[in-house]
Every structure is written in C-alpha cells, then in structure tokens.
Amino acid sequence: MVKTQLILIASLAAAASAFSPMQTPSTVSFELRTESYLSDHRKCSPPIQQCSHTHRLFPYTSLFQNSATAARRDFLKAAGVAAVLTTLPNMASAETIVPVQSTDYSFPTDWGLSFKYEEDAAKVREHMLLATGMAKGSEKMEDFGKNMKKEMVDFVSYYRRFPKIAGKPSFSTLYTSINVLAGHYTSYGFKYPLPEKRRKRLYQEYTEIDKSLKRGR
C-alpha cells in the first residue's frame, strides 16, 4: 500500500513538472549571474551608486567593454611606435650637414640688390653661407661683415613692404636667418666667427630657403 502511494505521488510530480514552464540553460545561468551580482551589490559597504538597467542585468558587459578598450589602446600604442621607428631613418638622412669653418673663400664682387626678389634672395643666401662658414683670421673678414650686414638690412627694408613677398616662406625664413647673423655682428663684431650651435641652425634655415625658392614660394 505504501509502495503504491509513493508511486502515485511520483507520477503526480512528473505530470506537474511536464506542464510547468521549462528553464533553458541560458535562463538558469542568467538568473544565477543576476542573483550573484545582486548579492555582491548588497554586501558592498558603503553602498555603491545604483547602476544602469543594462549593467544590473548584464554585470559582465562593462568587463567586455574595458577589455575591448584596452586592446584598442594597445594597438594604437604599437602603431605609434611603428610609425616613429619608420620615420627615424628618414629624419637621420635629412639631417643638415654643418661644414667645418675655413679661411678659404672668394670675396664677393656682386654686393647690392637687383630689385628682383628671387635673384636677390638667392644672392643674399649665398653671401650668408660664406659668412657662416668663415673661420677666425679669414682675409677681409671685417670688410665682408660690413658689406654683409648692409646688404641684409637693405634686403629686408625693401622687400618687407610688399605683402605678397613678405608672405612667402622663403622670405620669412630668410628674415629669421638675417636676424640671427645681424645679431651676431652687433654683439661680437665682424672679426669673430659664429658659434657652432648658431651655425647649425642657420644651415638648416638655408636649406629651407633654397627649397622654397626652387618651388617659387
């Protein structure tokens, strides 16, 4: 009799479970994660700020977002390093060569302006190249410096009055170089060569001026 009753109870339980809503593995897993998250949330002290609806239901979403953000950041860092490493050889090859100062040069005979910008800019640049490369004790160094300074002052005074010329990259760079060389003459006179650091800067600017003039800029 007891055995019959147990069999009957088991049959009724099986029938009841057959008609109840089924829980899929994903549903069970979701409920467990949600319950675990809410339990941890309640244990926090002090209470944390209420998060959004999405994060309450899917507590692991922020973890996936953080992981994706970190991966993207690492990729950008690697790309930046690769770009720098690729650029370094080109920078090294484009480094300006500073020649050794020498007393050997030819004293110019074409001082003065022709009032044609491209010609005058190229000539002033060539004369400044000679001045920058002069060593102490060069022949007629003082005369050269005086002529050089006058030519530079005349060049700037004349061409800066024309907006189209004053806006050219070649003029602005040459103007900067003229200020450096003229400032050296004012501070040290015409018999002292330029220091190495200043010479390197000037040679870099001379290269830029030459490129701009060749492009008509």
C-alpha positions as CSV (number, residue, x, y, z in Angstrom):
1,M,0.0,0.0,0.0
2,V,2.8,2.4,0.9
3,K,4.7,1.5,-2.2
4,T,1.6,2.2,-4.3
5,Q,1.2,5.6,-2.6
6,L,4.8,6.5,-3.4
7,I,4.4,5.6,-7.0
8,L,1.3,7.7,-7.2
9,I,3.0,10.7,-5.7
10,A,5.9,10.4,-8.1
11,S,3.6,10.2,-11.1
12,L,1.7,13.3,-10.0
13,A,5.0,15.2,-9.5
14,A,6.2,14.2,-13.0
15,A,2.9,15.3,-14.5
16,A,3.1,18.7,-12.8
17,S,6.6,19.3,-14.0
18,A,5.6,18.4,-17.5
19,F,3.1,21.2,-17.6
20,S,5.3,23.9,-15.9
21,P,7.5,26.4,-17.9
22,M,10.8,24.9,-18.9
23,Q,14.0,26.7,-17.9
24,T,16.7,26.7,-20.5
25,P,20.4,26.5,-19.5
26,S,20.8,30.1,-20.6
27,T,17.9,31.3,-18.4
28,V,19.3,29.4,-15.4
29,S,22.8,30.8,-16.0
30,F,21.4,34.3,-16.4
31,E,19.4,34.0,-13.1
32,L,22.4,32.7,-11.3
33,R,24.6,35.6,-12.5
34,T,22.0,38.1,-11.7
35,E,21.4,36.7,-8.2
36,S,25.2,36.6,-7.6
37,Y,25.6,40.2,-8.7
38,L,22.7,41.4,-6.6
39,S,24.1,39.5,-3.6
40,D,27.5,41.1,-4.0
41,H,25.9,44.5,-4.6
42,R,24.0,44.3,-1.3
43,K,27.2,43.3,0.6
44,C,29.1,46.4,-0.6
45,S,29.9,48.9,2.2
46,P,29.4,51.8,1.7
47,P,26.6,51.3,-0.8
48,I,27.6,51.9,-4.3
49,Q,25.7,54.1,-6.7
50,Q,22.8,52.5,-8.5
51,C,24.0,51.4,-11.9
52,S,22.1,51.4,-15.1
53,H,19.4,48.9,-16.0
54,T,21.6,47.3,-18.6
55,H,24.5,46.8,-16.2
56,R,22.2,45.4,-13.5
57,L,21.0,42.7,-15.8
58,F,24.3,42.1,-17.5
59,P,27.1,42.8,-14.9
60,Y,29.8,41.4,-17.2
61,T,29.1,43.9,-20.1
62,S,31.5,46.5,-18.6
63,L,34.2,43.9,-18.4
64,F,33.9,43.2,-22.1
65,Q,33.9,46.9,-22.9
66,N,37.0,47.5,-20.7
67,S,38.8,44.6,-22.4
68,A,38.0,46.0,-25.9
69,T,39.1,49.5,-24.9
70,A,42.4,48.1,-23.6
71,A,43.0,46.1,-26.7
72,R,42.3,49.2,-28.9
73,R,44.7,51.3,-26.8
74,D,47.5,48.7,-27.0
75,F,47.0,48.6,-30.8
76,L,47.3,52.4,-31.1
77,K,50.4,52.4,-29.0
78,A,52.0,49.7,-31.1
79,A,51.1,51.6,-34.3
80,G,52.5,54.8,-32.9
81,V,55.8,53.1,-32.1
82,A,56.0,51.6,-35.5
83,A,55.4,54.9,-37.2
84,V,58.2,56.5,-35.1
85,L,60.6,53.7,-36.0
86,T,59.8,54.1,-39.6
87,T,60.3,57.8,-39.6
88,L,63.7,57.8,-37.7
89,P,65.8,56.7,-40.7
90,N,64.3,59.4,-42.9
91,M,65.0,62.0,-40.2
92,A,68.6,60.9,-39.9
93,S,69.1,61.0,-43.6
94,A,67.7,64.5,-43.8
95,E,69.9,65.9,-41.1
96,T,71.7,69.1,-42.1
97,I,75.5,68.8,-42.5
98,V,77.5,71.6,-40.9
99,P,80.8,72.1,-42.8
100,V,83.9,73.0,-40.9
101,Q,84.8,76.7,-40.8
102,S,87.5,77.7,-43.1
103,T,89.6,80.8,-44.0
104,D,89.5,79.9,-47.7
105,Y,86.8,81.8,-49.6
106,S,86.3,84.2,-52.5
107,F,85.4,87.7,-51.6
108,P,82.1,88.6,-53.5
109,T,82.0,91.4,-56.0
110,D,78.2,91.4,-56.5
111,W,77.1,93.2,-53.4
112,G,73.8,95.0,-53.5
113,L,70.2,94.5,-54.8
114,S,68.9,93.9,-58.3
115,F,65.3,94.5,-57.0
116,K,64.2,91.1,-58.4
117,Y,63.2,89.1,-55.4
118,E,64.2,85.6,-56.5
119,E,67.6,86.8,-57.6
120,D,68.2,88.9,-54.5
121,A,67.0,86.3,-52.1
122,A,69.3,83.7,-53.7
123,K,72.3,86.1,-53.6
124,V,71.8,87.1,-50.0
125,R,71.6,83.5,-49.0
126,E,74.8,82.6,-50.8
127,H,76.6,85.5,-49.1
128,M,75.3,84.4,-45.8
129,L,76.5,80.9,-46.4
130,L,80.0,82.3,-46.9
131,A,79.7,84.4,-43.7
132,T,78.5,81.4,-41.7
133,G,81.4,79.2,-42.9
134,M,84.2,81.8,-42.2
135,A,86.8,80.9,-39.6
136,K,88.7,83.4,-37.4
137,G,91.5,85.1,-39.3
138,S,89.8,85.0,-42.7
139,E,91.1,87.6,-45.2
140,K,88.9,90.8,-45.3
141,M,86.6,89.3,-42.7
142,E,85.7,92.7,-41.3
143,D,85.0,94.2,-44.7
144,F,82.9,91.1,-45.6
145,G,80.9,91.5,-42.4
146,K,80.2,95.2,-43.0
147,N,79.1,94.6,-46.6
148,M,77.0,91.6,-45.5
149,K,75.2,93.5,-42.8
150,K,74.4,96.4,-45.2
151,E,73.1,94.0,-47.8
152,M,70.9,92.2,-45.3
153,V,69.4,95.5,-44.0
154,D,68.7,96.7,-47.5
155,F,67.1,93.5,-48.5
156,V,64.7,93.4,-45.5
157,S,63.9,97.1,-45.7
158,Y,62.9,96.9,-49.3
159,Y,61.0,93.6,-49.7
160,R,59.1,93.6,-46.4
161,R,57.0,96.5,-47.8
162,F,55.3,94.1,-50.3
163,P,52.7,91.8,-48.7
164,K,52.9,89.2,-51.5
165,I,56.6,88.8,-51.0
166,A,56.6,89.2,-47.2
167,G,54.1,86.3,-47.0
168,K,56.4,83.9,-48.8
169,P,58.0,81.1,-46.8
170,S,61.4,81.9,-48.3
171,F,61.2,85.5,-47.2
172,S,60.1,84.7,-43.6
173,T,62.8,82.1,-43.2
174,L,65.5,84.3,-44.7
175,Y,64.3,87.2,-42.5
176,T,64.8,84.9,-39.4
177,S,68.3,84.0,-40.6
178,I,69.2,87.6,-41.2
179,N,68.2,88.5,-37.6
180,V,70.5,85.8,-36.3
181,L,73.5,86.8,-38.3
182,A,72.9,90.6,-37.9
183,G,72.5,90.0,-34.1
184,H,75.9,88.2,-34.1
185,Y,77.6,91.1,-35.8
186,T,76.0,93.5,-33.4
187,S,77.1,91.5,-30.3
188,Y,80.5,90.3,-31.3
189,G,81.6,92.5,-34.2
190,F,82.8,91.4,-37.7
191,K,86.0,89.5,-36.8
192,Y,84.6,86.7,-34.7
193,P,83.1,83.5,-36.3
194,L,79.7,82.2,-35.4
195,P,79.4,79.6,-32.6
196,E,78.7,76.0,-33.7
197,K,75.1,75.9,-32.3
198,R,74.1,79.0,-34.2
199,R,75.8,77.8,-37.4
200,K,73.8,74.6,-37.3
201,R,70.6,76.5,-37.0
202,L,71.5,78.8,-39.9
203,Y,72.5,75.9,-42.2
204,Q,69.1,74.3,-41.6
205,E,67.4,77.5,-42.5
206,Y,69.5,78.0,-45.6
207,T,68.3,74.6,-46.8
208,E,64.7,75.5,-46.2
209,I,65.2,78.8,-48.1
210,D,66.7,77.0,-51.0
211,K,63.8,74.6,-51.2
212,S,61.2,77.3,-51.0
213,L,62.9,79.4,-53.7
214,K,63.0,76.4,-56.1
215,R,59.3,76.0,-55.6
216,G,58.6,79.7,-56.2
217,R,57.4,80.2,-52.7
